[in-house]
């Protein structure tokens, strides 16, 4: 489960690369990625609340990656 908690968010790297390296945001929805961020923030808060380190780690990593995509959409 620890591997999935770390590797899962890393699967977003191709999207991040497309946005920041190639500066292409066509077909990428800000609304969708914004809602992903919102969802991850809720899971992060829940993980902190119940003191589940693995859930906190996974949610934090997802929130970071999703925020990179959302921010990239706003920039480019």
N, C-alpha and C positions, 0 to 999 in steps of 0.2 A: 504494500500500500504506500510505503514511503517513496518508492521509485515512481509510482503513478502520480503521487502528489507533486513531484518535481518535474517529471517528464511531461505530464499533461500540459501544463502551461507553456512549456518549451515548444509545443506543437504550433504555437501562435507565431513563432519566429519567422516563418515564410511570409506571413501577412505583414509583420513589422518591417521585414526587408523590402517588400514591394513598396511600402509607403515611404520609408526613409532613404533607401538607396536609389530606387527607381523613381521616387516621387510620383507614384501613381495611386490614386484613390478611387478610380472609376470602379463602380460595382461594390464599393465598400460603404455600408450604411452607418452613419453616425448614430442614428436612433437605436439600431441594434446593438452596437458596441457600447453605447451609453447605458442601455438596459443591462447588458452583461456586467458592466462595472457596478451598477446598482445592486444586482443580484449577488455579486461577489462580496460587496461591502456588507450586505446583510449576513451572508455566511461567515464572514470574518468576525463581525460583531457577535454572532452566535457562538462561534468557536472560542472567542475570548471569554464570553459569559460563562460557558460551561467548562472552560479551562482545558480544551482539547488541543494540544500542541500540533498535532498532525492536521487537524482541520484549519487551524490558524495559519500554518505554513502554506498549505494548499491554497486557501482563500487569498492570502496575501500575494502569493506568486501570480495567481490568476488575475487579481486586481491590478497588479503592476503591468502585466502583459496587455490586458484589455485597455488599461489607461493609456499605454503607449500607442495603441492603435487609434483610440478615440482622439488623442492629442494630435497624432499625425494627420488625421482627417481634417481637423481644424486648421492645422498649419498649411497643409497642401491642398 
